[in-house]
Amino acid sequence: MTRISSGACRAMVAAGLLLACAGAPAQAQEPDLILKKSTVWKFLTPDDKLAVYGIDDPVVDGVACHYTTPEKGGVSGMFGVAEETSDISLACRQIGPIAFKGKFEQGDVVFRESRSFFFKKMQIVRGCDTKRNVLVYLVYSDKLIDGSPKNSTSTVPIMPWGGQGEVPKCADFLKKGW
């Protein structure tokens, strides 16, 4: 009978959790690529780049977020196995009248994507500052083992748009229990 070391066992459990989480609700949409800009030139392989993407909040009409992520080039980037850095910036804005499609919880995932072949993911989550009637968006990257080293926050005050009368209150759309 072959024995498995505790370290190997932990790695297999972590891999199993990752596969189990892959079936969980992730991104509801594909981000729109806005632009890519080379930052480091590489000979015969793809350059390192900064990429800017746009997404719409799937639960709140009238809000769009743009985030910038570094993308590694070189041989590992060419084959899609590079571990991307955790540096991600975020800007969210009101782009039309705000309308809530349903209730949400503080910290609900708006968008999620993998940032490495194993374990690292980037998430954009939403919250509501009930006192100020402001939507709060947080982007962070995490590893199953190392936690969450980098993050960025953007806020969207809910304001009247055009001839819109009463402005919705984000507190009215929070699920109870927070």
C-alpha positions in Angstrom: 0.0 0.0 0.0 1.4 3.4 -1.0 1.3 6.2 1.6 0.6 9.8 0.6 2.4 12.5 2.4 0.3 15.1 4.3 1.6 17.8 1.9 0.5 15.9 -1.1 -2.8 15.2 0.6 -3.3 18.9 1.2 -2.4 19.7 -2.4 -5.0 17.1 -3.7 -7.7 18.5 -1.3 -6.9 22.0 -2.6 -7.1 20.9 -6.2 -10.4 19.2 -5.5 -11.8 22.3 -3.9 -10.7 24.3 -6.9 -12.4 21.9 -9.2 -15.6 22.0 -7.1 -15.6 25.8 -7.1 -15.2 25.8 -10.8 -18.9 24.7 -11.0 -20.0 27.5 -8.7 -21.6 30.6 -10.3 -18.8 32.6 -11.8 -18.9 35.3 -14.3 -22.2 35.9 -15.9 -20.7 37.7 -18.8 -17.6 38.0 -20.8 -15.8 41.3 -20.3 -15.5 43.7 -23.3 -11.8 44.3 -24.2 -11.4 48.0 -24.6 -7.6 48.2 -25.3 -4.3 46.6 -24.7 -1.0 48.5 -24.4 2.4 46.8 -24.6 4.6 47.6 -21.5 7.6 45.3 -22.1 8.9 44.2 -25.5 9.7 40.5 -25.9 11.7 39.1 -28.8 9.8 36.4 -30.7 7.1 36.0 -28.1 4.2 38.1 -27.0 4.9 41.3 -25.1 3.8 42.0 -21.6 0.7 44.2 -21.7 -1.8 46.1 -19.7 -5.4 45.2 -20.8 -8.5 47.3 -20.0 -11.9 45.6 -19.9 -15.4 46.8 -19.4 -18.3 44.9 -17.7 -21.9 45.9 -16.8 -23.2 45.1 -13.3 -25.6 42.1 -13.9 -28.0 43.1 -11.1 -27.8 46.9 -11.3 -28.8 48.6 -14.6 -27.0 51.8 -15.3 -23.6 50.9 -13.8 -20.5 49.9 -15.7 -17.1 49.0 -14.3 -13.7 49.1 -16.1 -10.7 47.2 -14.8 -7.1 47.1 -15.9 -5.0 43.9 -15.5 -1.4 43.2 -16.5 -1.0 40.3 -18.9 2.3 38.4 -19.1 4.0 37.7 -22.4 7.0 35.6 -23.0 6.8 31.8 -23.5 4.6 31.2 -20.4 2.1 33.9 -21.5 2.2 32.5 -25.1 1.1 29.1 -23.8 -1.4 30.5 -21.2 0.4 29.1 -18.2 1.8 32.4 -16.7 0.7 33.3 -13.3 -0.6 36.8 -13.6 0.2 39.4 -11.0 -2.4 40.6 -8.6 -2.2 44.3 -9.6 -5.7 45.2 -10.8 -7.3 48.7 -10.9 -11.0 49.4 -10.9 -13.3 52.3 -11.9 -17.1 52.0 -11.8 -19.5 54.7 -12.9 -23.2 55.5 -13.3 -23.8 55.4 -17.1 -27.6 55.7 -17.1 -30.6 55.6 -14.8 -30.0 53.1 -11.9 -32.5 50.3 -11.7 -32.1 47.2 -9.5 -33.1 43.9 -11.1 -33.3 42.1 -7.8 -32.0 41.9 -4.2 -28.4 41.3 -3.4 -26.1 40.6 -0.4 -23.2 42.7 0.7 -20.2 41.2 -1.1 -22.1 39.5 -4.0 -19.8 38.6 -6.9 -20.3 40.8 -10.0 -17.5 39.2 -12.0 -14.8 36.5 -11.5 -12.0 35.2 -13.6 -8.9 33.0 -13.1 -5.6 34.8 -13.0 -3.3 31.7 -13.1 -3.3 28.1 -14.1 -3.9 27.1 -10.4 -5.6 28.8 -7.4 -5.5 32.5 -8.1 -8.6 34.4 -9.1 -9.7 38.0 -9.5 -13.2 39.0 -8.3 -15.3 42.1 -8.4 -17.8 42.3 -5.6 -20.6 44.8 -4.8 -21.8 46.3 -1.6 -24.1 49.1 -0.5 -23.3 52.0 1.8 -26.8 52.4 3.1 -26.1 55.7 5.0 -24.9 57.5 1.8 -26.9 55.6 -0.8 -23.7 54.6 -2.6 -22.8 51.4 -4.4 -19.3 50.2 -3.5 -17.3 47.9 -5.8 -14.2 46.1 -4.6 -11.8 44.2 -6.9 -9.3 41.8 -5.3 -7.2 38.8 -6.3 -6.7 35.9 -4.0 -4.9 32.6 -3.8 -6.4 29.6 -2.1 -3.3 29.6 0.2 -1.9 33.2 0.3 -5.0 35.3 0.9 -5.7 38.6 -0.8 -2.7 40.8 -1.3 -4.0 43.4 -3.7 -7.3 45.3 -4.0 -8.9 48.4 -5.3 -12.2 50.1 -4.5 -14.6 52.2 -6.6 -17.9 53.9 -5.6 -21.0 54.9 -7.5 -23.3 57.4 -5.8 -26.8 56.8 -7.0 -27.9 60.0 -8.6 -30.9 61.2 -10.7 -30.4 60.7 -14.4 -32.1 62.9 -17.0 -35.7 63.3 -16.1 -35.6 60.5 -13.5 -37.7 61.4 -10.5 -37.2 59.4 -7.3 -33.8 57.8 -7.0 -33.8 54.2 -5.8 -32.2 53.4 -2.4 -29.7 50.5 -2.5 -30.7 49.7 1.1 -34.1 48.7 -0.2 -32.5 46.0 -2.4 -30.2 44.4 0.2 -31.1 41.0 1.4 -31.8 41.0 5.1 -29.3 39.5 7.5 -26.3 41.8 6.9 
